[in-house]
Amino acid sequence: TAWFETCLVGELLGEDATRDEFVHPWTIFSFEEQPEQSLIVYGTRRDQAAQQEAAALLQREIGRRFSNATLPIKADHEVTDDELRSHHLLLVGRPAGNSQTAAVVDRLPVRWGDNSFSVRGETYIDPSAAVICAGSNPRNERFSVVVFAGLGAEATWHVVQHFDAQDDPPPQVLVGPARGPFLKFRLRGDRP
């Protein structure tokens, strides 16, 4: 199975990737099992107003789907170390715009550039491209991190509206290219 998992990791992240780069195969929906231990964090480095609005939109979307649950929202500079260790984190904004996303990039199945991201060897540079991806929380691997990020402010705003909990199996990565359908990827079928 190690060879099989290495092949899948390589297919997802690229040929130079290793199994150690992706410890827990969290999905973009893992936080939904513990909404009371989930926190939305929006970025303030770039496009703050758009990211804050996208975070509020994500909060409403989750509330609509889950019996009016209201997840708390904080700015990336307001969240405490204790909150970062004790929650599933829903991070709104790419690393250039959200300091908390920048802190977890090594745990994500996506590679980031200043104005791009890469998944499975394909690089996206269009400002309307966006991604949702999941990884483990580096402060406490019992919790997940889910990043909602567009290469432009409008793409970030749109991507929080395009994840469907009906996917089976649930994906770890959802890519919204500039044109065309969303692409969905999963490393393997189990999760913690």
N, C-alpha and C positions, 0 to 999 in steps of 0.2 A: 504494500500500500504506500510506502514512502515514495517509491518511484512514481506511482500514480498521482499522489498529492503534489510532488515536485513538478510534474508535467502540468497539472492544473494551475499551480501557482505561476509557473512560467507563462502559461497561456494567458492568464489574467494580467500579470504585471510586466511581462517581458521575459526574454530568455535568461537574463542575468539575475532574476529574482530567486530568492531562496525561501524555503518553508518558514524559516525563522522570521521573515518579514511580515508574516501574517499569522499570528498565533491563534486568535479566536475568529471563527467564521461567523461573526455577528451578521444580522440582516438589517436592512433599513427599517424594519418594523419591530426589532427586539425590545425596544423601550416600551412598546404598547402593553407588555405583560406587567409592567410596574409604572403606570403613569404617575403615581404619587411620588416616585423617586426619579422623576424626569424633569429636566430643566432646559429651557430654550435660552441660548446665548447668542446675541447678535453682535456683529462687528462694528467698531467705531473708527477704524483706520481709514477707510474709504467708503463712499456711498452710504454713510451712516443712516440717513433718512430712509433710503430704500431698504436697507437691511432691517431697520427697526420696523418698518411697515410690513416687510416679508415675515418677520418673526410674529407679528400680531396676526397676520393672515394664517400662518402655520398653526398658531394657537387656536384660532377659530375653527380651522379645518379639523384638528384633532378633537376639539370639544364637540363638534358636530358628529363625529364618528363614534365617540366614546362617552355616551351618556352625560354630555355637558361637562366633562372633565376639563378643568382649566389649568394648563401647565404654567408655572411661573416663567416670566421673561426677565432677563438681566442683560445689561451691556457687558461686553467682554472685559472691561476694566473694573466693573462692579462685583463680579462674581468672586466669592472667597475660595481659598484653598479647600476648606472643609466641604463646600458645595461641589467643587470640582471632583473631590474624592468620593462623594456619597450619592452621586446621581448619574443616570444616563444623560448624556449631554447631546442636545440637538443644536448644532452650531450653524448659524446662518451667516454665510459669507466665506469666500475663499481665503487662503492664508494671507494674502496681501491686504485683506480688509478686516480680518478677525484675528486678533492675537491668540485666541484660544484654538482656532483652527491651525494656526501656524505651530502651536505647541504640540499638536498631535499628528502632524503629517506623516511621520514615520510609521504610524499605526494604520494607515489607510491604504486601500488597494488602488490608489490613484497617485500619479506623479504630477507635481505642480511646477509650472514656470511662472514668471511674472505675469504674463497675460495669456496663459495656456494651461491645459491639463492633458495628461496622457493616460489612456486605459487600453490594455491589451495591445500595446505597440502603436496605437493610433493617437495622434495628437490633434487636439481641438483648439482652434485659435479664434474662431468667430465670436464676437461679443454676445451673440444670442445663444451660444452653447452653454449647457449647464450639466451638473452632475449631482446626484445624491449618492453617498457612499457611507459604508459602515465599517467600523473597526473597534478595537478594544480601547477602553479608557486607560491611558498609561498611568494614571494616578491610582486606579483600582480596577483590575481586570474583571472584576465581578460585574462591572457596568460597561455599557457600550457607548460609542460616540457615533453620531450620524451627522454628516456634513451636507448641507443644502447650499450649493454654490453655483452661481453663474459667472461667466466671464465679463458680463455687463450687469448693471443694476437691474435692468428690466428682466434679464434672464434669471437672476436670483429671485426676483418677485414672482416670476412664472413657475419656477421649478418647485416651489413649496406647494403648489396646487396640483402637481402631476404625479403623485405617488398613490398607488392603488393597493390597499391591503388584501385584495383578492388574488394577488399573484401567488401561485403555488408551483414550486417552492418559492419562498420569498427571496428576492435578490439581495446581494450585498452591494451591487453597484447598479445605478440607473443613470444612463447618459441620455441627455436631450440634445442631440446635434442640432445645428442651425436649421437644417431641413431634414425631414424624414421622421420615422417613428422613433420612440424611445427604445434604447437598447438595454437589455437586462442581463446581468451576469451573476453567477453564484460559484463560489470556489468549491464547495462540497455540500452534501445534503444534511449534515448535522450541525448543531450549534450548542454552546453551553446552556 
